[in-house]
Amino acid sequence: MREHLLALLITGIFVYLLTPIARSLAIRFGAVATVRSRDVHKEVTPRWGGIAIWLAIILGILIASQLKLLSKAFLQDQQIRGICIAATVICLLGVIDDKWGLDAITKLAGQTLAAAILVNFGVQLLWLPLNGVTMLPTSLGQVVTILIILVTINAVNFIDGLDGLAAGIVAIAAGSFFAFAYLLSVVYNFDRAGAPSLLTAIMLGACLGFLPHNFYPARIFMGDSGSMLLGLLLGVAAITLTGQIDANAIASQNFAPTLVPLLLPFAVLAVPVIDLSLAIVRRTKAGRSPFTPDMGHLHHRLLKRGHSQQSATFALYLWTALIAIPVAASAFIDWRINLLSAFIFFVPTLFFSLHRKSLPKA
């Protein structure tokens, strides 16, 4: 745990120190978010926060590779290289989009390329924990892997609409992933869980280091360069936890339900995936492209109910935690206690979200 926390802390410090530099570069090269009718922010704000996040994550991985315990994660060094290359490709795609704007087809092609790089380096689903273990044919595993990566990239990208929202939700998701992966890799010695425990610790540090610059009122946005990068890495964590660790072996340790590795990715990504799904249905029914921006996202609906930016962001944090934490905790806590705790937490979360004036508007 000490070395994981060190990797988290180092990455967070790197992001915190690098973000003002990324902000200056964005202002210098005109990579800024102007104020449009559908936007929530009221002032022109620099993008390219993703550059700081990307660089800090790469540096965090390189430093972690030199630490005694975390170096075990680099037994799958081919996968680590693939993750770094794919992260670079997706960040570069976002940097270009943040500056000049790319059409939906071009962005989708770039996202698919990044996902294909991961598959080429061995990051793919090997089996699913259904009815014991269902082995996947190589070709099917590769296709499903690419689809999962595309969904997570766009889910995080879609929810990045309020100051601090995407970074906070990904931090909660990464923290939940980390707790479960750490249990597998360090406590129960599942070697294949080493890479996701390292990656999620680094992601958590990156989000926490970025939030002071990005929380309301944001001095910089992560932009597509950051949201797509974090979405890609969340997808990688889901794949390496769900599809590369034998669920029967987990169950044999008598500490976690067999389905936890399958349910956890859906739980931690529930809020952004729900937002993405609703957006696709809403826009398709209206005869528009699923990638056409609108003001129907979950955070827009909370704002219309009278929430301030801060309280709307906090409400979505609560929903993410409400869904993700109980699933991750089921590996540690009796399901009855877990269910009762989740229900107790559900009531104030629902009340807070539906209440029209939870906090005074800023």
N, C-alpha and C positions, 0 to 999 in steps of 0.2 A: 504493500500500500504506500510506503514511503516514497518509492521511486515513481509510482503512478502520480502521486501528488506533486512530486518534483517536476515531472513532465507537464502536468497541468499548469503549475505555477509558472514555469519557464515560458510556455506558450502564451499564457495570459499576459505576462510582462512584455513579451515581444509584440503582441498585437497592440497593447496599450501604447507602447512607444512608437510603433510604426504607423499607427493610424493618422496622427497629425501630418506625417510625411505624405501619406496617400492623399490626404485632404488637400494639401498644397499642390500636389501633382494634378489632381482633378480640377482645381480652380485654374491652374496654369494652362491646361489643355482643353478646358471647356467641357469637361465631363460632369455636367451638373443637371440636376432635376429642376426644370422650370415648373411654375405653378400652373396646372391645367384645371379645368372645371371639375374633373373627377378626382383630383388629388386632395389629400387631407392637409398636407403641409402648406404653410402660408408664405414661405420665403424660398428663394432659389437656394438649393442645398447641394453641395458637392457629392458625387458618387465615388466609386472606386474604393470603398472601404474593403471590398473583397480582396484587393491587392495585398493589404496588410494581413488579412486573415490567411490568405494563401501562403504568403512568405513565412509567416509565423508557424503555420502548421508544418510546412516542409522543414523548417529549422528545428521544430520540436521533434519531428520524426528522426532527423539526423542525430540530434543530441541523445534522444532516447535509445538509439541503437548502440550507444557507447556505455549505457548503464547496465550493470551486471544482470539484474533480473529482467529488465525490459528487453535486453538483447535477445532473449529467447523468442520473442515475437518475430524476430528476423530470421527464424528458421524457415519461414515462408517468405524469404527475401524477394523472390520473383513477384509475389503478390504485392509486397510493399512497393516495389519499383513500379508496378502497374498502376497502383493507387496514386503514386506521385505524378506519373505521366498523365493519367486521366484527369487528375485535379488541375494540372497545369493547362491542359487543353480546355477544360470547361471554364476555368478562370479567364483565360485569354478570350474565349468566346464572349463571356460576360463583359470584359473590358471593352471589347469592340462594340457590343450592343449598348453599353452605358454611354459611349461617346457618340456613335453614329446611328444607332438603332438598326436592328435587323428584323426582317420579316419572319413570321412564325415558322415557315418551312425551313429557312436557313438555320434558325435556332434549333429546330427539332433535328435537323441533319447533324449539327455539331454535337448535340447531346447524345445522339445515337453513336457517333464516332467515339466519344469519351466512354460510353458504356461498352462498346465493342473492344476498346483497348483493355478495359478491365477483364473482359472475358478471355482475351488473348493471353493475358498474364495469369490466368487460372482463378480469377475471382468469379465464381459462378455457383449456382445451386447444384449440389450433388444428390441430395435426397430431400424428401419432405417427411416430417414426423406424423404421418397419417396411417392409421391401422398398423402400428408398429413403425416400420420405416419403408417408405416408397422410394426406390431408386429411380432416378430420372435418366432417360436416355440423354446422351451428351448434347445432341442438337436441341432437344426440348429444354434442357437445363439452361442452355445458352440463350435461347429466345426468351424464356421466362425471366432470366437475369436482366437482360436488356430492358424488358418491359418494367420490371421493378425499379430499375435505376431511373428510367424516364419518368415514372410516376412520382418518385420521391423528389427528383429535381424540380419538377413543375409544381408539386404540392407546396414545397417550401417557397418557391418563387412566387406562387399565387398569394400566399399569406403575408408576404412582405409588404404590408400596406400602412403600418403604423410605426412610429418611432419605437424601436426596441422590441417589436413584436416577433419577428423571425428569429432574432438572436436569442431572445428569452425562451421561445418555444423549443428551439433546437437545443438550448442548454438543458432544459428539463428532459428532453428526449435522450440526449447524450448521457445525462446523469443516470437515467433509468437503465439504459443499455450498459453503462459502465458497471453499475452495481451487480447486474446479472453476469456479465462477462468476467468481472473480477472474481466472483464466486467460483466460476467454472475454471478459470485459468490458474489462480493462485491457491485457492483452498482445496479444489478437487483435481488439480493438475491435468486439466484438459489442454493439451498444447495448442490445439486449433483455436482456442478462445483467447490466446495471447494477443494476437493481432487486433481483434475487436476491442479488447480491454484497453490496449494502448491507444488505439485510434479514438475511442470515445472519450478517454481522459484528455487527450489533446484537443479534441473538438470542444469539450466543455470549457477548457481553459481559454480557447480562442474566443468563444462567445462571451465569457465573463470579462475578458480583457477588452472586448469591443463595446460592450454595453455602456460603459461610462461616457463614451463619445456619441452613442446612438440613441440613448434613452431621451425621452421628451424633455426639452426641445433638442432634437438631434442636430449636431454640428456636421454630421456626415452620414450618408446612407451606405449600406453595404453594396447596394446595386445588384444587378444580375450577376456580376462577378463574384459576389459573396453568397447570394441566396442559392444560385445554382451549384456552387461549390459545396456548400453545406448540405444541400439536398443529395448530391452525389455521394458524399461521405456517409450520410445517414443510410442511404441505400446499400452501400458497401457493408456497413455495420449489420444491417438486417440480413444480408445474404450470408456473411461469414458466421453469424450467430445461428441463423435458422437452417441454412442448407449445407453447412459443412461440419456440423457437430451431430454425432449420432444420438438421436433422442432416446433410444433404448438404453444407451450407456448412461445418460443423464438420469433416467428413471431408476436405473439400478442402484444409484447412489442414495435413493430414498430421501432426497431433499427437495425435489421439485416435480410438479406434474409434467408429464411427457409433452403436453401441448404448450408449455410456457415459451419455448423458443419460437414456436409458430405464431403465438398470439402477441408476443411482445412487440414485434415490428409494427403490427397493426395498431396496437395500443398507443405507442409513443407517437405515431404519425396520424392518429385519428383526427385531430382537429384540422390540420392542413389537408388531409385526404378528403375529409367531408367537404371542406370549402372548395377544393378542386372539383369534386364530383358534382356539387350543386351548381358550380359555375358552368361546367360542361353541359349539364341538362338545361340550365336556364338559357344559355346562349344558343344552343342548338334548337330549342323550342322557338326561339325568336328568329330563327333563320340566319344566325350570325356564326362566324367562326368561333370555335371553343376558345381560341386565344385572343378574341377581341376584348379589350378592357371594358369594364363597366363598374357600377357602384353598388353591386349586389353582394359583395363579399360579407363574411360574418362580421368583420370589424366595422364595415359600413352600417350594418343593421344595428349594431350596438350603439354606434354614434347617433343613429336616428332615434334611438330610444332615450337619448339624453345623456349618455355617458360622455365623459371627457376622453381625450386620447389616452390619458394615463389609466383611467378606470376601465376603458374598453380593453386595453392591453392586458391589464391585470386579470380581467374576467377570462380572457382566453388562456392566460397562464394557468388559472385555476382549473379550467376544463381539461387542459393538457395533463396537468398533474393528477387530476381526479381519475383519469382513464389510465395513464401510464404507470403511476406509482403502485397501485394495487396489483397490477399484473406482474410487475417486477418483484414486488414484495411477496407474492405467492410462493416464491422459491425459499423464503425465510420464515413466513408466518402461516399459521393454521388458517385455512380458507374461511372459516367461520368468523374469526376475529378480523380477518382482512375485509370480508364483505360488510361486516358491521361498521368498521372504520370508514369504508368507502361511502356507505349510506349516510353516516353522520356528516361527512365532509360534503356530500352531494347537496344537502338541504341549503346550507348557507351559500354555496356556489350558485345554485339555481336562483335563490332570492337575490343575490348580488347582481346577477346577469339580467334579470327581468326588471329589477327596480329602475325606474326611469331617471332618478337623480341620485345615483350611488355616491358620487363625489361632485363637488362644485366644479364647473367648467373652468379650465385654465384661461 
